[in-house]
Amino acid sequence: MRGRLLLAGAGVVAGLALVAPRLRGTTWTEWLTKAAWSWAGVPSGPLGWVSSNWTMPRLHAPIYPVMAEALDLRSDDDLLEVACGSGIFLAEQAAHVRHVAGLDLSDIQVGIARRRLADRIAAGAAEIVKGDATALPWDDGRFSVVTCMGSMEAFPDPGRAVAEMYRVLRPGGRAVMNIGERVPEGTETRRILGAAWVWSEDDARRLAEEAGFADVSVSYRPSSGEGRLAAMSRLAGQEELRLVRGVKRP
């Protein structure tokens, strides 16, 4: 039985390897990785618990210090992280920030994040909310800095999500968003099998500009880490993060 399962699995992988390169110019590794990552984008059930506690924190670990440096967080900041996952970034990279808030669509992730930030939540210096990135439950101008990392590829309507981030940012506030990774020149913006977005650099910049952000810039930072993390990051297409920065006009 085990042998038949292994043969069947090998057959599926081989079939995908033959078919996927024909899917709008997508390589089979990109297709497999992006589709699997996106389908697991809202963890639930026992596998979601494993993903939230082990897989996702390790895959995203190389991103956190890069984003913290880019955000230049200060003690008087009020920070919002959209798609905050289990709250690791807020707990480890923003401990010195006046107030932190996180939003995620997964009940599992929200529960873990609330436990991780329990002391700050009790002190009124943090909040973790279950919600949708396209309908943020905060008033206009609530935050001085907004970020989103490692998740925007899975948003069905990323343009609306970026517009919401702009809305809750106060005048003069700043945003640093991880909008995809570096892609070969000439790559067209597309959504792979309705699961994950791939953006050209121009379209990543346009997402921020159309939301209203000024002084928009695009830069690239390595995030591959070391050892096994490096291998996982390369497989997930995260060797080099694309950072899109912008400010809200005063």
N, C-alpha and C positions, 0 to 999 in steps of 0.2 A: 504493500500500500504506500509506504513511504517513498519507495522508488518511483512509483507512478506519479505521485505528487510532485516529486522533484523534476521528473521529465515534463510534466504538464507546465510547471512553473518556468522551466527553461524554454519551452515552446512559446509561452506567452511573451517572455522577454525578447526572444528572437524575433517574433512577429512584430512587436512594437519597434524593435530596432530597424526593421525593414520598412515599416509604414511611416513611423514618426518623422524621418527626414523629409518626407513629402508634404508634411503639414505646414504649409506656408513658410518654408525655409527654416523650420525649427530642427535642431539636432535632436537625436533620440535621447541623449542625456539631459538636455534642457527640458524636453517635453516631459520625461518621466519625473524629473526632480520638481519642476514647477507645478505640474498637475498634482502630484502626491502632496507636496507642501501646501497647496491651496485647499485641497479637499480636506486636509487636516487642520485648516486654519482656525476653526472654532472648536477647540478640544472638548470632548464630552465622553462620558462612560469610562470604563477601566483603561482603555488605551489612551484616552484623553488625559487621564490622571498621570500616566507614565510620561506622556509627551510633555505635559506641563511641568512636571517635577524633574525630568531628566533630559529629554531630547532637546526641547526648545531652548532651555537655559544654556546648554552647551553650544548649540548652533549659533545663538545670538551673542554669546560671551565676547567674541572679538569686536562686536559692534559697539558695546557700551562705552569703553574708554575713548574711542574715536568720537562718539557723539558728545560725550561730556566735555572734551576739549573744544569741540566746535561750538557748543552752546555757551561756553564761558559763563557758567552759572555763578550767581552772586548771592550773598546772604540775604539781600532784600528782594529776591525774585519770588514770584508766584508762578510755579511751573505746572504745565499740563502735559502729560504724555498720553497721546491717543494710541490705542492698542497696546496697553502697558503690560500685557501678559501677567506674569506672576509677581510683578513689582520689583524685580531685582535692580533695575536701573534706578528707580526712585529711592530705593533703600540704600544702595551702595554708592551711587554717583551723585546723589542730590541730598545727602544727609544734612548739609549745611544750609540748604535753601529754606527761606522763611515758611513757605507753604507749598506742598506738592499735591497734585491730583492726578489720578489715573482713570482711564476708561477702557473697558474691554467687553467684548460680546460673549465671552465664555464664562459660565457660572463657575467652573472649576478654577479658571485663572483668577477671577475676582475673589473667590474664597481664599486662595493661597496668598494673593497680594494683601488682602485685609489682615490675615494673620501675620504676615511678614512686617507690616507697618502698624501693628496694633498699638504700640506705644505712642506713635505720632498721631494716630487717629484719635486715641483717647485724650491727647493733649490739644486737639483741635488744629493740628498743624498738617494734617493729611486727610484725604478722602479718596476712596476707591469706589467707582460707580460702574454698574453694568449698563451698557448702552451702545448705541449705534454711532459710528463716526460721522454719519451724515446728518445727525440730529443731536448735537451736543447739548447736554442739559445744564448749561451755564449761561448767565447773562452776557450781553455784549461787554467787551473790555474787561473781563474778569482776570486775565493773566498777563504777566509781563513777558513770558516766554512759552512757546509751544513747540513740541516735537512729536515726531512719529518715525519709527524705525523698524525695518525688517518686516513690515506688514502691509504696506500700501498696495503691493502687487495683488493682494487678494480682495481689495475693496471693489465691489461691483460698480460704484460711482466715485472714483477718486477725485474728480473735479469738485463735486459737491462736498466731499470730506475736507478738501483743502480750503474751500470757501468757508466752511464752518470753523476751521482753525483760525482763519483770518478774523471772523466775526468775534470770537471770544478773546482775541488778543487786544490789549489796550493800545491806543495811539502811541507810536514810538516803540512798541514792543517788537520782539524779534522771533523769528521761527527758523529752525533748521530741521529739514525733513530729509529722510533717506528715501529718495524716489528711484528705486531700481539700482542697477549697477551699470558700469561702463559696457557698452555694446559696440560692435564693429561699425565703422562709419557707413552710412547708407542704410542701416537697419530701420525698418518701418515699425512704427508703433502698432502693437497688435495685442490681442488677448488670446492666449493659448487655450483652445478648446473651452472657452468660457470660464477658465479657471484662474489664470494669472496674467497680469499685464507685463508687457515688455515695452519700455519707452525709448524713443530716440532722445538725444540730449535736448534738442530743440523743443520737443513736446513736453519733456519734464520741466523745462524752464517756463513754458507756456502755461502749465497747470498753475504755477504760482502767480504769474502775471495776470492771468484771467481772473483769479480770485481777488486781486487787488493789491498784491504785494509790490512794494517798490524796492529799488536797488537789488534786484534779484541776481544772484550769482550761482554758478554751478562749479563744483570742484570734486575731485576724486581722492579718496584716501584708502590705503590698504587696510584690510581687516582680516587677513587670512590666519593670523595666529601662528602657532607652532605645532609640530607633530600631527597628531590625529585631527586636531582642530583645523589645521591647514588643509588636510585632505577633504574634510567635510565641507569646508568653506568653498573649496574649488568645485566640488560636486554640486553645491547649491548655487553656484554662480555668484558667490560673495567675496571673491578675491579682492575686488576694489569697489568700495561703496561710492555711490553718487550722492553728494550732499547738495541740496538746494536750499539756499539761504534767502531770506527776505525780511523786510521790515514793514510795519504798518505806518502809514504816513501820520504825522502828528495832526 
